[in-house]
Amino acid sequence: MSRISVRGFAVVSATAVTAVGSVVGVASGSTAQNNDAEATAADATLLADIPSGQQAQVQTASLTQQANVQAIAADTSAKKEAEAAARKAAAQTAIDKKEAAKKAAAEAKAAEEAKEREEAEAKASRSSSSFPVQSSYTVAQIQAMAQQMVPSGQYQCFSNIVDHESSWNYQAVNPSSGAYGLFQALPAGKYASAGSDWQTNPATQIKWGLNYMNERYGSPCDAWSFWQANHWY
């Protein structure tokens, strides 16, 4: 290998290393720039020893090396940006899905509450006159009345209270206090606010009891929660 060939090889190698060092130094912000300047000066000295006809070839090879290094750096940067954008898009999609599910649940809850209110209003509008008058009533008949007047979601709580207070006996009387009827109202005359036939019509007592639970506690289930904690309501 001639001296010129060896020099040319050394220039290309040194220039390529300089190009790589420059790209890395710029990306990392290190102090390698001083070394790059020294290497560049060395390249210039080596180029001076090569005939001018071959200097262009050496410089072209050097520029090609630099372009390749820069292209690789650009591809790496673009890949990182694409990955970051994909992660951001996935995170936003997850947030959107969560918000959509939350909104759907809220809408479903609102629809269910609206349905319950409509049912409650329809049942509350029933009065004692909605049921045929009888000389006596069985427990099953009284419970059937209550089921037509109390919202379905509140009926079990309502029933639990009546079970404990009177066992569904609309004529039950507490011998000590005089509390009367399905809900053991005291004084018994409280039932009259729901109808004058409260002594003979269980439906009138049911209407009064439902109104009492709603107005005092918010609902039969809230009244039942209070009853469980205190054994009275």
C-alpha positions as a printed Julia matrix, in Angstrom:
233×3 Matrix{Float64}:
    0.0     0.0    0.0
    1.43    3.38  -1.02
    1.99    6.27   1.34
   -0.85    8.18  -0.3
   -3.25    5.23   0.11
   -2.32    4.88   3.72
   -2.78    8.59   4.25
   -6.13    8.51   2.47
   -7.35    5.64   4.58
   -6.24    7.47   7.7
   -8.07   10.62   6.63
  -11.31    8.78   5.91
  -11.11    6.91   9.21
  -10.24    9.99  11.21
  -12.94   12.04   9.51
  -15.58    9.37  10.13
  -14.62    9.19  13.79
  -14.76   12.97  13.96
  -18.25   12.96  12.4
  -19.52   10.37  14.85
  -17.94   12.24  17.75
  -19.58   15.46  16.61
  -23.07   13.9   16.42
  -22.71   12.22  19.79
  -21.23   15.33  21.35
  -24.12   17.49  20.13
  -26.74   14.97  21.33
  -25.2    14.6   24.78
  -24.04   18.18  25.3
  -20.6    16.89  26.46
  -17.25   18.7   26.22
  -16.07   16.47  23.38
  -16.21   19.43  20.97
  -12.59   20.4   21.82
  -11.41   16.93  20.81
  -13.43   17.24  17.59
  -11.63   20.48  16.78
   -8.26   18.85  17.3
   -9.24   15.9   15.14
  -10.45   18.24  12.4
   -7.1    20.02  12.45
   -5.34   16.69  12.14
   -7.57   15.84   9.16
   -6.58   19.07   7.47
   -2.86   18.21   7.92
   -3.39   14.75   6.47
   -5.3    16.14   3.5
   -2.4    18.46   2.74
   -0.17   15.42   2.14
   -2.55   13.96  -0.48
   -2.52   15.06  -4.09
   -5.3    17.47  -4.91
   -6.88   15.02  -7.35
   -7.58   12.54  -4.58
   -8.55   15.04  -1.91
  -12.06   15.37  -3.42
  -12.56   11.59  -3.17
  -11.46   11.57   0.45
  -13.7    14.52   1.3
  -16.65   12.86  -0.47
  -16.15    9.69   1.55
  -16.03   11.77   4.71
  -19.26   13.58   3.86
  -20.96   10.26   3.09
  -19.96    8.93   6.48
  -21.3    12.06   8.16
  -24.57   11.81   6.23
  -25.0     8.18   7.26
  -24.38    8.99  10.92
  -26.83   11.9   10.78
  -29.44    9.74   9.05
  -29.15    7.09  11.77
  -29.49    9.76  14.46
  -32.53   11.21  12.7
  -34.15    7.78  12.38
  -33.55    7.1   16.08
  -35.05   10.46  17.04
  -38.07    9.92  14.79
  -38.63    6.46  16.28
  -38.54    7.84  19.82
  -40.99   10.6   18.89
  -43.32    8.06  17.27
  -43.21    5.83  20.37
  -43.91    8.8   22.63
  -46.85    9.85  20.43
  -48.23    6.29  20.51
  -48.0     6.17  24.31
  -49.74    9.53  24.56
  -52.5     8.42  22.19
  -53.02    5.17  24.14
  -53.22    7.08  27.42
  -55.77    9.49  25.96
  -57.83    6.59  24.6
  -57.88    5.0   28.06
  -59.0     8.3   29.6
  -61.74    8.71  26.99
  -63.03    5.18  27.6
  -63.07    5.75  31.36
  -64.98    9.01  30.96
  -67.44    7.38  28.57
  -68.07    4.52  31.02
  -68.52    7.0   33.86
  -70.99    9.03  31.81
  -72.93    5.93  30.8
  -73.16    4.8   34.43
  -74.39    8.24  35.51
  -77.01    8.26  32.76
  -78.17    4.76  33.69
  -78.43    5.75  37.35
  -80.38    8.89  36.47
  -82.76    6.88  34.3
  -83.3     4.35  37.09
  -83.96    7.09  39.63
  -86.41    8.78  37.27
  -88.21    5.48  36.82
  -88.4     4.96  40.57
  -89.78    8.49  41.06
  -92.46    7.9   38.45
  -93.4     4.62  40.08
  -93.48    6.21  43.52
  -95.67    9.08  42.3
  -98.06    6.71  40.57
  -98.38    4.49  43.62
  -98.61    7.39  46.05
 -101.57    8.73  44.11
 -103.58    5.67  45.07
 -105.94    6.31  47.96
 -107.98    4.03  50.17
 -110.86    4.45  47.75
 -108.79    2.57  45.15
 -109.45   -0.65  47.05
 -112.84   -2.29  47.66
 -114.16   -1.98  51.21
 -114.26   -5.22  53.17
 -115.44   -6.12  56.62
 -112.08   -7.73  57.38
 -108.72   -8.28  55.71
 -106.16  -11.06  55.77
 -102.44  -10.4   56.1
 -101.97  -11.42  52.47
 -104.59   -8.91  51.33
 -103.01   -6.09  53.34
  -99.56   -6.93  51.97
 -100.99   -6.91  48.44
 -102.32   -3.39  49.08
  -98.91   -2.28  50.3
  -97.2    -3.7   47.23
  -99.46   -1.57  45.06
  -98.71    1.59  47.05
  -95.02    1.27  47.99
  -92.24    1.53  45.34
  -90.89   -1.94  44.58
  -87.34   -1.0   45.59
  -88.57    0.14  49.02
  -91.15   -2.54  49.74
  -88.93   -4.98  51.64
  -87.76   -2.25  54.04
  -91.36   -1.11  54.47
  -92.43   -4.7   55.15
  -89.65   -5.21  57.72
  -90.92   -2.29  59.79
  -94.54   -3.44  59.68
  -93.45   -6.98  60.61
  -91.79   -5.68  63.76
  -94.44   -3.13  64.69
  -97.69   -5.06  64.2
  -97.13   -8.29  62.26
  -99.45   -6.74  59.61
 -102.38   -6.51  62.01
 -104.15   -3.25  61.1
 -106.14   -3.41  64.35
 -103.21   -4.1   66.67
 -103.29   -2.12  69.92
 -100.47   -1.68  72.41
 -102.14   -2.22  75.83
  -99.59   -0.02  77.59
  -99.33    2.99  75.33
 -102.4     2.73  73.13
 -100.3     2.78  69.93
 -102.48    1.5   67.13
 -102.5    -0.2   63.77
  -99.91   -1.37  61.26
  -97.38    1.28  62.27
  -98.3     1.6   65.95
  -99.05    5.3   65.56
  -99.32    7.23  68.82
 -101.76    8.74  69.26
 -103.83    6.59  66.94
 -105.62    9.64  65.56
 -102.53   10.5   63.48
 -103.87    8.16  60.8
 -106.75   10.56  60.18
 -104.46   12.8   58.1
 -104.57   10.07  55.41
 -108.33    9.38  55.63
 -111.23    9.21  58.0
 -111.61    5.44  57.53
 -108.22    4.65  59.1
 -109.75    2.33  61.72
 -111.38    0.04  59.15
 -109.25    0.42  56.02
 -105.64   -0.88  55.99
 -104.94    1.09  52.8
 -105.43    4.36  54.68
 -102.94    3.27  57.33
 -100.48    2.19  54.62
 -100.75    5.57  52.94
 -100.1     7.31  56.26
  -97.14    5.06  57.11
  -95.51    5.59  53.71
  -95.89    9.36  53.96
  -94.45    9.31  57.48
  -91.34    7.35  56.44
  -90.73    9.54  53.4
  -91.18   12.83  55.23
  -89.24   11.94  58.39
  -86.45    9.73  57.01
  -86.47   10.16  53.23
  -87.64    6.65  52.36
  -88.8     3.37  53.93
  -85.25    1.97  53.62
  -83.81    4.96  55.48
  -86.5     4.48  58.12
  -85.59    0.8   58.38
  -81.9     1.67  58.85
  -82.9     3.95  61.72
  -85.14    1.25  63.19
  -82.32   -1.29  63.14
  -80.05    1.09  65.03
  -82.66    2.21  67.6
  -85.47   -0.39  67.55
  -88.0     2.37  67.01
  -88.63    4.92  64.31
